[in-house]
Amino acid sequence: MRQGILLYGPPAAGKDTITAALTELDARYVPFTRLKIGTGKTKGYRMGTPEQLAELEARGDVIYRNDQYGNIYVVDRPGLEQAMEGGRIPVVHLGQVVGTEQVTALFPAHWVRVLLWCSKETTARRSPQRGDADTAARLAAWDATQADLAAHPQAQWELHVDTDATAPHEAAQRIDDIVRATSPQP
């Protein structure tokens, strides 16, 4: 069975940094590049058009869509299929519990769900350090993430990592340990 990792957490909780540490640990781990329709930051995204989005939606290939920061972000079936080719394990970044639920429900794979957390003060400090021009929006998203977790107490996580207290390489090792321990046997 195919495998994937879902990293959930507020802005600047370390999703990119931990993904980089995972890719250093094992070449099978690959960042999943979500489809983005909109403007702004392009690094880490597959830029798309409204027409492409309409085609994906018409085929039922949109696994999860969220509209944020004036853009549309999509986890799509063809993108996940491609990311899992050759036994690769995509690392998908999400900021909404419903996104983690939809991906696990609508795309058959063994998913390891990881809740990454940091304080709001840490997001405020890290956001401009990573080049965000909209730290106020990131702090609002931090609040929304906290409210999202409170609204979904049933959400299931294989691992919870406090990135204020856990180094990225240590978090990556803990995630890798879970992936290996729960790897479906052929």
ROBA-329396 format. One line per 5 residues: for each residue x, y, z of C-alpha. Coordinates in pm, 1 decimal, always signed. Each point is the difference from the previous one (the first is absolute). Layout:
BEGIN
X:Y:Z | ...
This chain:
BEGIN
+0.0:+0.0:+0.0 | +111.8:+354.5:-73.1 | +109.6:+224.2:+284.0 | -13.4:+370.9:+72.6 | +54.7:+247.7:+280.1
-236.8:+282.2:+91.9 | +158.1:+289.6:+188.7 | -263.0:+221.8:+160.3 | +66.2:+314.8:+195.2 | -9.5:+377.7:+12.8
+218.2:+220.9:-219.3 | +371.9:-19.0:+84.2 | -41.2:-314.7:+212.1 | +280.6:-161.7:-198.2 | -173.0:-192.1:-278.8
+259.7:+101.5:-262.3 | +294.8:-47.9:+234.3 | -112.2:-343.9:+117.6 | -77.5:-104.7:-357.8 | +356.2:+96.4:-96.0
+132.8:-205.6:+293.0 | -211.4:-297.6:-112.6 | +135.9:+21.5:-356.9 | +354.5:-0.4:+140.7 | -82.3:-305.8:+210.4
-143.0:-211.0:-284.3 | -22.5:+73.9:-373.7 | -346.4:-160.7:-11.9 | -143.6:+304.8:+177.3 | -100.4:+272.0:-245.1
-176.8:+330.1:+57.6 | -346.7:+0.8:-153.2 | -43.4:+313.8:-205.9 | -358.0:+114.8:+22.9 | -165.4:+162.0:-298.1
-39.0:+374.3:+54.1 | -231.7:+223.2:-195.5 | +76.2:+361.8:+72.4 | +290.6:+233.6:+58.0 | +289.5:+49.9:+238.0
+248.3:-262.6:+106.3 | +60.8:-263.0:-268.5 | +279.2:-201.6:+161.5 | -131.7:-332.3:+126.0 | -313.9:+10.2:-213.6
-112.8:-119.8:-341.2 | -158.3:+314.0:-137.7 | -330.3:-60.6:-175.0 | -282.6:+179.6:-171.7 | -371.4:+25.6:+76.5
-56.8:-213.3:-310.8 | +223.3:-278.5:+135.6 | -185.7:+12.4:+330.6 | -336.1:-25.0:-179.5 | +124.3:-305.2:-193.7
+121.3:-171.1:+319.5 | -328.8:+73.4:+173.7 | -200.8:-131.3:-298.2 | +194.5:-330.0:+12.9 | -34.1:-30.9:+379.1
+378.2:+29.7:+41.1 | -1.9:+270.8:+268.3 | +71.0:-178.5:+327.8 | +8.4:+320.4:+204.6 | -26.7:+367.6:-83.3
+41.0:+299.5:+225.4 | -21.3:+369.2:-76.5 | +238.4:+208.6:+206.8 | +214.2:+312.4:-31.3 | -196.2:+86.2:-317.5
+110.2:-322.2:-173.0 | -132.9:-351.9:-56.3 | +211.2:-294.8:+118.3 | -79.3:-351.5:-122.4 | +100.8:-354.2:+90.7
-80.2:-185.5:-320.7 | -20.2:-367.7:-87.1 | +238.9:+17.4:-302.6 | +254.4:+189.0:+210.1 | -11.4:-257.8:+280.2
+17.1:-287.3:-247.9 | +311.7:+149.2:-155.8 | +156.1:+77.4:+339.6 | -38.3:-365.4:+105.8 | +153.4:-152.2:-313.1
+291.7:-234.4:+57.6 | -77.7:-49.5:+369.1 | +52.9:+364.2:+90.6 | -168.5:+133.0:+313.2 | -143.2:+349.3:-46.1
-6.7:+245.1:+288.1 | -318.5:+206.3:-26.5 | -34.3:+329.0:+190.1 | -347.6:+94.9:+122.1 | -136.7:+265.8:+229.4
-355.7:-128.7:+41.4 | -117.5:-312.8:+181.9 | -267.5:-56.4:-265.4 | +283.4:-16.2:-255.0 | +171.2:-282.0:+187.6
-333.8:-181.9:+29.0 | -77.0:+38.2:-371.1 | +343.1:-114.8:-115.4 | -10.7:-309.9:+221.5 | -359.1:-78.0:-103.1
+24.7:+70.9:-373.2 | +349.8:-116.1:-93.9 | +80.5:-363.7:+85.0 | +338.8:-20.3:+169.8 | +144.2:-57.1:+343.8
+14.1:+355.3:+135.5 | +205.4:+102.6:+303.7 | -162.0:+310.2:+148.8 | +228.3:+235.8:+189.9 | -108.6:+304.5:+197.2
+278.5:+258.2:+7.9 | -46.1:+279.4:+249.6 | +176.1:+316.4:+107.1 | -101.7:+298.3:+208.9 | -155.6:+306.9:-159.3
+309.4:+193.1:+106.7 | +215.2:-244.2:-193.4 | -214.1:+46.2:-311.8 | +34.6:+378.3:+42.5 | +379.6:-34.6:+18.8
+46.6:-263.4:-273.3 | -241.5:+149.2:-255.3 | +208.8:+307.4:-94.1 | +321.1:-205.2:+30.4 | -123.3:-224.2:-280.4
-92.9:+295.7:-217.6 | -375.5:+27.0:+54.1 | -128.5:+344.0:-94.2 | -332.9:-69.8:+172.3 | +86.4:-101.6:+356.3
-329.9:+143.1:+129.1 | -189.2:-241.9:-228.1 | +223.4:-284.5:+121.7 | -83.3:+86.6:+361.5 | -371.6:+1.7:-87.6
+52.8:-344.0:-156.2 | +171.5:-112.4:+323.9 | -317.0:+101.3:+189.2 | -212.5:-181.6:-258.9 | +213.9:-314.6:+39.6
-46.2:+6.3:+376.2 | -377.1:+40.9:-46.2 | +1.7:-277.0:-263.2 | +157.7:-244.0:+245.7 | -247.4:+97.8:+271.9
-288.0:-57.6:-242.5 | +132.6:-346.4:-93.8 | +87.7:-176.5:+326.9 | -49.9:-335.6:-177.8 | +292.2:+67.8:-237.6
+249.2:-284.9:+11.6 | +377.2:+47.8:-5.0 | +268.8:-265.4:+1.5 | +241.2:+260.9:+135.2 | -14.2:+344.0:+161.5
+321.7:+205.5:-20.2 | +61.1:+325.7:+185.3 | +244.2:+171.2:-236.1 | +87.8:+256.4:+267.0 | +165.8:-284.3:+191.8
+91.7:-255.5:-269.2 | +279.3:+36.5:-255.7 | -99.5:-62.3:-363.2 | +228.9:-304.5:-39.6 | -143.7:-152.6:+318.9
-357.7:+57.0:-122.9 | +90.0:-154.6:-337.6 | +149.7:-305.3:+170.3 | -311.3:-46.8:+213.3 | -221.6:+23.4:-309.8
+223.7:-242.5:-190.7 | -14.9:-244.9:+291.8 | -382.0:+2.3:-16.3 | -4.1:-38.6:-378.9 | +230.9:-300.4:+23.2
-184.4:-156.8:+295.2 | -339.9:+34.3:-167.4 | +112.1:-79.5:-354.0 | -247.5:-238.8:-162.0 | +159.7:-336.0:-67.3
-37.0:-143.3:-351.7
